[in-house]
């Protein structure tokens, strides 16, 4: 299974058949509208920044910022919803 980071590195646009294949691979028959709502809520409240802060306070290494991947994923879900 490919990650959204890998997909973005390959230059796959968030709209189109290649993005639709990625969404099918990642989510299968899941309720994509619900996934999109959750992603948008997390992006909106700055969840990535919060997770980095929590890691820092607890003395753990934080994972790389995935905000751009989450935004790509949200745009792809939104574009797929409109087709």
Phi, psi and omega per residue, in radians:
X1 nan 2.320 3.119
X2 -1.540 2.632 3.116
X3 -1.604 2.855 3.103
X4 -1.128 -0.613 3.096
X5 -1.055 -0.754 3.113
X6 -1.130 -0.703 3.135
X7 -1.093 -0.783 3.132
X8 -1.115 -0.695 3.126
X9 -1.093 -0.571 3.116
X10 -1.358 -0.106 3.072
X11 1.417 0.367 3.130
X12 -1.304 2.162 3.135
X13 -1.225 2.699 -3.095
X14 -1.247 -0.283 3.081
X15 -1.909 2.697 3.083
X16 1.944 3.063 -3.024
X17 -1.150 -0.607 -3.140
X18 -1.148 -0.709 3.098
X19 -1.165 -0.675 3.117
X20 -1.081 -0.660 3.089
X21 -1.131 -0.719 3.114
X22 -1.081 -0.781 3.131
X23 -1.072 -0.719 3.114
X24 -1.109 -0.711 3.133
X25 -1.142 -0.721 -3.095
X26 -1.329 -0.710 -2.948
X27 -2.010 -0.266 -3.134
X28 0.937 -2.136 -3.087
X29 -1.697 0.259 -3.115
X30 -1.098 2.772 3.087
X31 -1.270 1.674 -3.049
X32 -1.148 -0.534 3.100
X33 -1.119 -0.700 3.108
X34 -1.181 -0.691 3.096
X35 -1.086 -0.776 3.130
X36 -1.065 -0.777 3.117
X37 -1.049 -0.745 3.127
X38 -1.133 -0.765 3.115
X39 -1.066 -0.839 -3.123
X40 -1.074 -0.678 3.117
X41 -1.139 -0.742 3.129
X42 -1.151 -0.707 3.118
X43 -1.153 -0.742 -3.087
X44 -1.077 -0.734 -3.081
X45 -1.504 0.034 3.117
X46 1.248 0.756 -3.088
X47 -1.012 -0.646 -3.142
X48 -1.069 -0.781 -3.140
X49 -1.108 -0.690 3.109
X50 -1.093 -0.787 -3.132
X51 -1.107 -0.664 3.080
X52 -1.127 -0.709 3.124
X53 -1.118 -0.785 3.126
X54 -1.065 -0.754 3.124
X55 -1.085 -0.758 -3.126
X56 -1.111 -0.788 -3.132
X57 -1.112 -0.648 -3.114
X58 -1.522 0.066 3.075
X59 1.336 0.346 3.135
X60 -1.821 2.722 3.040
X61 -1.282 2.398 3.124
X62 -1.558 2.683 3.086
X63 -1.366 2.796 3.121
X64 -1.038 2.602 3.121
X65 -1.119 2.183 -3.112
X66 -1.905 0.304 -3.080
X67 -0.986 -0.795 -3.111
X68 -1.145 -0.648 3.086
X69 -1.158 -0.710 3.113
X70 -1.133 -0.680 3.106
X71 -1.146 -0.717 3.103
X72 -1.055 -0.802 -3.130
X73 -1.075 -0.751 3.109
X74 -1.108 -0.733 3.112
X75 -1.134 -0.679 3.134
X76 -1.150 -0.751 3.099
X77 -1.096 -0.720 3.136
X78 -1.137 -0.745 3.130
X79 -1.144 -0.692 3.138
X80 -1.182 -0.570 -3.140
X81 -1.185 -0.454 -3.081
X82 -1.589 -0.044 3.124
X83 -1.680 nan nan
